[in-house]
Amino acid sequence: MVDVIIAGCGPTGALLAAELRRHDVRVLVLERETEPVSFARLVGLHIRSLELLAMRGLLERVREHGRQRPAGGFFAAIPKPAPESLDSAHAYLLGIPQPTLVRLLEEHAIELGAQIRHDCAVADVEQDEGGVTVELTDGERLHAHYLVGCDGGRSTVRKRLGIGFPGEPSRNDTLMGEMEVAVPQEEIAATVAAVHGTQRRFWLRPSGESVYSVVVPAAGVGDRAEPPTLEEFRQRLRTIAGTDFGVHSPRWLSRFGDATRVAEHYRLGRVLLAGDAAHIHPPTGGQGVNLGLQDAVNLGWKLAAQIRGWAPETLLDTYETERRPVAEGVLDNTRAQMELLAEEPGPRAVRRLLTELMDFEEVNRYLIEKITAIDIRYDCGEGPELLGRRLRDIEVREGRLFQLLHRGRGLLLDRTERLSTGGWADRVDHLADSAAALEVPCLLLRPDGHVAWIGEDQRDLDEHLSRWFGEPAP
């Protein structure tokens, strides 16, 4: 029996496996696909995800395979630059092919000791007080103390447990792919500019020599398990743009919809959900992969604490109470963005008004911080504005703050140089640094980089150490 089985080795499952291995949790990851997908769909990693990768020493490894671009123009594709002085050392977007991201995260998890089995699909799930039994499609039965479903929007784990997935079905499908074109770039640019004024879900963007990324509204709602054909692209391009641009030789073709759903529960006994298994939404704003990565980092240390035996009684339940409202917020902002992309006069008028409002820095900043997830504040009690929020990568005596979080432990940042982690030293590191770039005397960071306590009193600190890190060791 292993400690945790993870169903699905996408970005969420791979990162979660690595997070658990940092705490010596025995992890087995099951991935239904034999090999990574062949098409290189690009995903954009937003500020908070980049910060989390930096906290685990992964950012440089990932960044060398991606392309940086400014952190602006995300909300409903309204072309506004990022506001000045965003509160992050990583205030940019990193575009990277999703198969590359998965490969890098999977390699990292294996380096830390995770077991990953491909061509293994979950067929059934049973659980009792002692653990979880996972039956594979070939009849093999595996046992673990916990199971985490990271197996996508059609999650078998979620369905077998009977967890509801309420929301709205897809109303609009969009075709997306990469293919070669047979007309000059100038002609493409002129046509796209003319059409894009009224059809926001349409574009052709160069992604290589004679190769373009093509996005065009579908004729209706189809089966997303079946990829569209090149002829469907040609027909829709002729309908929307008056020409099919001579598209040919597709690299990959897919369709996506605007279905919006969130699981009724993120935890049922010894089974938890993360990533698309817990929430799906339109891709507007590019938040999907980021939301899953952030789920993984929030859950990883809490589940590890439960397995290692030091978790406070309610710690694992805070995964749902913290992350489900974040997902609901993403669902709402993607709903709003889809309305702003509609072609009717009303949505177009609202879009024009919002475009004007985003000239105010406060509005633009509010929307950018929402999309990039640096506005999140968890409930860590009453206190200063920083309490419950993530802390940026500040300068400390040891170099940079995030370098001290590579092991996935808590951190006491002590400017008084007189506090102690005492019996929690096996779970929480201590940096006494009177010159740290902070405006508060001391703070306690959770392993996910969120501020759990601010103050300078040892007794008060001990109470909060107990709240987040359990009973002290003898």
C-alpha positions in Angstrom: 0.0 0.0 0.0 1.3 3.5 -0.9 0.3 6.6 0.9 -1.3 8.5 -2.0 -2.5 7.5 -5.5 -2.9 10.3 -7.9 -5.2 9.7 -10.9 -3.9 11.8 -13.8 -0.4 13.1 -14.6 -1.2 16.4 -16.2 0.3 19.6 -14.7 -1.8 19.4 -11.5 -1.1 15.7 -10.8 2.6 15.9 -11.6 3.2 19.0 -9.4 1.1 17.5 -6.6 3.3 14.3 -6.7 6.4 16.4 -6.3 4.9 18.4 -3.4 4.1 15.2 -1.6 7.5 13.7 -2.2 9.1 16.7 -0.5 7.6 15.3 2.7 8.6 11.7 2.0 5.0 10.7 1.2 4.9 7.5 -1.0 3.2 8.5 -4.2 1.9 6.5 -7.2 0.7 8.5 -10.2 -1.6 6.7 -12.7 -1.9 8.2 -16.2 -4.3 6.7 -18.8 -2.3 7.9 -21.8 0.6 5.8 -23.0 2.6 8.8 -24.3 2.3 12.6 -24.0 -0.1 14.2 -26.4 1.5 14.9 -29.8 0.2 18.5 -30.2 2.0 21.4 -28.6 -0.9 23.6 -27.3 0.6 26.6 -25.6 -0.4 27.5 -22.1 0.3 30.8 -20.3 1.7 30.7 -16.7 0.5 33.7 -14.8 2.3 35.5 -12.0 1.2 33.4 -9.0 2.1 30.1 -10.8 5.5 31.5 -11.6 6.0 32.5 -8.0 5.1 29.0 -6.8 7.5 27.4 -9.3 10.2 29.8 -8.0 9.4 28.8 -4.4 10.2 25.2 -5.3 13.3 25.9 -7.4 11.6 25.0 -10.7 11.2 28.4 -12.4 14.5 28.5 -14.2 14.1 25.0 -15.5 10.6 25.8 -16.9 11.5 29.4 -18.1 14.2 28.2 -20.5 11.5 26.4 -22.5 9.0 29.2 -22.6 8.6 32.7 -24.0 8.0 35.7 -21.8 5.5 38.4 -22.7 4.0 41.4 -20.8 1.4 40.7 -18.1 -1.4 42.7 -19.8 -4.4 42.2 -22.1 -5.7 39.2 -20.4 -9.2 40.2 -19.4 -11.5 39.4 -22.3 -8.5 40.2 -24.6 -9.0 43.9 -24.0 -5.6 45.3 -25.1 -4.5 47.2 -22.1 -0.9 47.1 -20.8 -0.1 45.8 -17.3 -0.3 48.5 -14.6 3.1 49.7 -13.3 4.8 48.1 -10.3 2.8 44.9 -9.9 3.7 43.4 -6.5 5.8 40.6 -7.8 9.4 39.8 -8.9 7.8 37.7 -11.7 5.3 40.2 -13.3 5.1 38.6 -16.7 3.3 35.8 -18.6 5.3 32.7 -19.6 4.0 30.9 -22.7 5.1 27.3 -22.8 3.8 24.2 -24.7 1.7 22.2 -22.3 3.4 18.8 -23.2 6.8 20.4 -22.3 5.4 21.7 -19.0 4.0 18.2 -18.2 7.3 16.6 -19.1 9.3 18.9 -16.9 7.0 18.5 -13.9 6.9 14.7 -14.3 10.7 14.5 -14.5 10.9 16.6 -11.4 8.5 14.4 -9.5 10.4 11.3 -10.5 13.7 12.9 -9.4 12.0 13.3 -6.0 11.0 9.6 -5.9 7.5 9.5 -7.2 6.3 6.4 -9.1 4.5 7.2 -12.4 2.7 4.5 -14.4 1.4 5.3 -17.9 -1.3 3.3 -19.8 -3.2 2.9 -16.5 -6.8 4.0 -16.4 -9.0 4.1 -13.3 -12.2 2.1 -13.7 -13.6 2.1 -10.1 -13.0 3.5 -6.6 -13.9 2.2 -3.2 -13.0 3.5 0.2 -13.4 2.7 3.9 -12.0 3.9 7.1 -8.7 2.2 6.4 -8.0 3.5 2.9 -8.9 3.6 -0.8 -9.0 0.8 -3.3 -8.5 1.7 -7.0 -9.5 -0.8 -9.7 -7.9 -0.3 -13.1 -9.5 -1.1 -16.4 -7.4 -4.3 -16.7 -8.8 -5.5 -13.4 -5.7 -4.8 -11.3 -6.5 -3.4 -7.8 -4.3 -1.0 -6.0 -4.5 0.3 -2.4 -3.6 3.6 -0.8 -4.3 5.6 2.3 -5.6 8.5 0.1 -6.6 9.1 -3.5 -6.5 12.4 -5.4 -8.4 12.7 -8.7 -6.5 15.0 -11.1 -8.1 13.2 -14.1 -9.7 16.1 -15.9 -13.1 17.5 -16.5 -14.5 14.0 -17.3 -13.0 12.7 -14.0 -13.7 9.0 -13.4 -12.8 9.5 -9.7 -15.4 12.2 -9.3 -18.1 10.2 -11.2 -17.5 7.0 -9.3 -17.8 8.8 -6.0 -21.0 10.4 -7.1 -19.8 13.9 -6.4 -22.1 16.4 -8.2 -20.7 18.7 -10.8 -23.3 21.5 -11.1 -23.0 24.4 -13.5 -23.8 25.3 -17.1 -23.2 23.1 -20.2 -21.3 24.5 -23.1 -23.3 27.0 -25.3 -20.5 28.0 -27.7 -17.8 25.8 -29.1 -14.6 27.2 -30.6 -12.2 25.4 -33.0 -8.5 25.8 -32.3 -5.4 24.3 -34.1 -2.1 24.9 -35.8 -1.7 24.6 -39.6 0.0 26.0 -42.6 -1.5 28.7 -44.7 -1.1 29.5 -48.4 -1.6 33.3 -48.6 0.8 36.2 -47.7 1.1 37.4 -44.1 0.0 40.9 -45.1 -3.3 39.5 -46.5 -3.9 37.5 -43.3 -3.2 40.5 -41.0 -5.6 42.7 -43.0 -8.4 40.2 -42.9 -8.0 39.4 -39.2 -8.0 43.1 -38.3 -11.2 43.6 -40.3 -13.0 40.6 -38.8 -11.8 40.9 -35.3 -13.6 44.2 -34.8 -16.9 42.3 -34.6 -15.8 38.6 -34.0 -13.6 38.4 -30.9 -13.4 34.6 -31.0 -11.4 34.6 -34.2 -7.7 35.0 -35.0 -4.8 33.7 -36.9 -1.4 34.2 -35.3 2.0 33.2 -36.7 3.6 30.4 -34.7 6.4 29.4 -37.1 7.4 29.6 -40.7 4.2 29.4 -42.7 2.5 27.9 -39.6 -0.4 29.8 -37.9 -2.4 29.2 -34.7 -6.0 29.4 -35.9 -9.1 30.1 -33.7 -12.5 30.3 -35.2 -16.1 29.9 -33.7 -17.6 26.4 -34.4 -21.0 26.0 -36.1 -22.5 24.4 -33.0 -21.7 22.4 -29.9 -20.0 19.2 -30.7 -18.3 16.2 -29.0 -15.0 17.5 -27.7 -13.8 13.9 -27.4 -13.7 13.9 -31.2 -11.3 16.4 -32.8 -12.6 18.6 -35.6 -11.5 18.0 -39.2 -9.5 20.3 -41.4 -12.6 20.7 -43.6 -14.6 22.0 -40.6 -11.9 24.7 -40.2 -12.1 25.6 -43.9 -15.9 25.9 -43.8 -15.9 28.1 -40.6 -13.1 30.3 -41.9 -15.0 30.9 -45.1 -18.2 31.7 -43.1 -16.5 34.1 -40.7 -13.7 35.7 -42.8 -14.8 35.0 -46.4 -11.7 33.0 -47.1 -10.1 29.8 -45.7 -6.6 31.3 -46.2 -5.6 28.1 -48.0 -5.1 26.2 -44.7 -3.5 22.8 -45.0 -1.1 20.4 -43.3 -2.5 20.7 -39.7 -0.2 20.0 -36.8 -3.1 19.5 -34.4 -6.8 20.3 -34.2 -9.1 20.6 -31.2 -12.3 22.2 -30.0 -13.2 23.8 -26.6 -16.4 25.0 -25.1 -17.6 27.4 -22.5 -19.0 24.8 -20.0 -18.7 26.1 -16.4 -18.9 23.7 -13.5 -17.5 23.2 -10.0 -17.6 20.1 -7.9 -20.0 20.1 -5.0 -17.2 18.8 -2.7 -13.4 18.8 -3.1 -13.1 16.0 -0.5 -15.1 13.0 0.3 -13.5 10.9 3.0 -10.1 9.8 1.8 -10.6 11.0 -1.7 -9.9 14.5 -3.0 -10.2 16.4 -6.3 -7.9 18.9 -7.9 -7.5 20.7 -11.2 -10.1 20.2 -13.9 -11.6 17.3 -12.0 -12.8 19.9 -9.5 -13.6 22.8 -11.9 -14.0 23.6 -15.5 -14.5 26.9 -17.2 -13.9 28.7 -20.5 -10.2 29.3 -21.3 -10.7 33.1 -21.5 -7.9 34.7 -19.5 -5.8 31.6 -19.6 -6.5 30.6 -16.0 -7.2 26.8 -16.2 -3.7 25.3 -15.8 -2.8 28.0 -13.3 -5.8 27.2 -11.1 -4.8 23.5 -11.1 -1.1 24.2 -10.2 -2.2 26.4 -7.3 -4.6 23.7 -6.1 -1.7 21.3 -6.1 0.5 23.5 -3.9 -2.3 24.3 -1.5 -3.2 20.6 -1.1 0.3 19.1 -1.1 1.6 20.2 2.3 -1.8 19.7 4.0 -2.2 16.1 2.7 1.4 15.3 3.6 0.8 16.7 7.1 -2.2 14.4 7.5 -0.2 11.4 6.4 2.9 12.2 8.5 0.6 12.5 11.5 1.1 16.1 12.6 -1.8 17.8 10.9 -4.3 19.8 13.1 -7.7 18.2 13.0 -9.2 20.6 10.4 -6.2 21.3 8.3 -7.0 19.0 5.4 -10.6 20.5 5.2 -9.1 23.9 4.6 -8.1 22.8 1.2 -11.7 22.9 0.1 -12.7 26.0 2.2 -9.8 27.9 0.6 -9.7 26.7 -2.9 -13.3 26.2 -3.8 -14.1 29.9 -3.4 -11.1 30.7 -5.6 -12.5 28.4 -8.3 -15.9 30.0 -8.0 -14.3 33.4 -8.6 -12.6 32.2 -11.7 -15.8 30.7 -13.0 -17.5 34.1 -12.5 -14.8 36.1 -14.2 -14.7 33.7 -17.2 -18.5 34.0 -17.5 -18.1 37.8 -17.6 -15.4 37.6 -20.2 -17.4 35.3 -22.4 -20.2 37.8 -22.3 -17.8 40.6 -23.3 -16.7 38.5 -26.3 -20.3 38.1 -27.6 -21.3 39.8 -30.9 -24.7 41.3 -29.8 -25.0 45.1 -29.4 -25.5 44.9 -25.6 -22.2 43.0 -24.8 -20.3 45.1 -27.3 -21.5 48.3 -25.6 -20.5 46.9 -22.2 -17.1 46.0 -23.6 -16.6 49.6 -24.9 -17.4 50.9 -21.5 -15.1 48.5 -19.7 -12.3 49.4 -22.1 -12.7 53.0 -21.1 -12.8 52.1 -17.4 -9.6 50.1 -17.7 -7.8 53.4 -18.4 -8.1 54.0 -14.7 -5.1 52.2 -13.1 -7.1 51.0 -10.2 -9.5 49.1 -12.5 -6.8 47.7 -14.7 -4.8 46.6 -11.6 -7.9 45.0 -10.0 -8.6 42.8 -13.1 -4.9 41.9 -13.7 -4.5 40.8 -10.1 -7.6 38.8 -10.3 -6.6 37.0 -13.4 -3.1 36.3 -12.2 -4.3 35.2 -8.7 -2.1 37.5 -6.7 -5.2 39.0 -5.1 -6.1 35.9 -3.2 -6.5 36.2 0.6 -7.2 33.1 2.7 -8.9 33.3 6.1 -6.1 33.4 8.6 -8.0 35.4 11.2 -8.2 39.1 11.9 -5.1 41.2 11.4 -3.2 43.4 9.0 -4.0 43.5 5.2 -1.0 41.2 4.5 -2.4 38.4 6.7 -3.7 35.5 4.6 -2.1 36.9 1.4 1.0 35.6 -0.4 4.3 37.3 0.3 6.4 38.5 -2.7 10.0 37.3 -3.2 11.7 39.9 -1.0 15.4 40.2 -0.2 16.6 38.6 3.0 20.0 38.0 4.5 20.2 34.6 2.8 19.5 36.0 -0.6 15.9 35.8 -1.8 12.9 34.6 0.3 11.7 32.0 -2.2 15.1 30.2 -2.0 14.2 29.4 1.6 10.9 27.7 0.6 12.4 25.0 -1.8 11.8 22.2 0.8 8.1 23.0 1.1 8.2 23.8 4.8 6.8 26.6 6.9 9.1 29.6 7.6 9.3 32.1 10.5 10.7 35.3 9.3 11.9 37.0 12.5 13.0 40.6 12.4 13.2 40.8 16.2 15.8 38.0 16.3 14.3 36.8 19.6 11.5 34.4 18.6 11.7 30.6 18.3 10.0 27.8 16.4 10.6 25.5 19.4 8.9 22.1 19.0 7.9 22.9 15.5 11.4 23.1 14.2 11.0 19.8 12.3 8.2 21.5 10.2 9.0 25.2 10.3 12.3 26.9 9.4 13.5 30.0 11.2 15.3 33.0 9.7 16.3 35.7 12.2 17.0 38.8 10.0 16.5 42.3 11.4 17.2 43.8 7.9 14.5 41.8 6.0 12.5 44.0 3.6 9.3 43.8 5.7 7.0 46.5 7.1 5.9 44.2 10.0 8.1 42.9 12.9 7.7 39.1 12.2 5.6 36.8 10.2 4.9 33.1 9.7 4.7 31.7 6.2 2.8 28.5 5.3 4.6 26.2 2.8 2.5 27.7 0.0 3.9 31.2 0.7 0.8 32.6 2.4 1.1 34.6 5.6 -0.4 32.7 8.5 0.6 35.1 11.4 2.0 38.6 11.9 3.3 39.9 15.3 6.2 39.7 17.7 4.8 37.8 20.8 6.1 34.3 21.3 2.9 33.0 23.0 0.8 34.3 20.2 3.1 32.8 17.6 2.9 29.4 19.4 -0.9 29.4 19.1 -0.7 30.0 15.4 2.0 27.4 15.0 -0.4 24.9 16.6 -3.2 26.1 14.3 -1.3 25.4 11.1 1.4 22.9 12.1 -0.1 20.8 14.8 1.2 19.9 18.2 4.9 20.6 18.9 7.3 17.6 19.1 8.4 16.6 22.6 
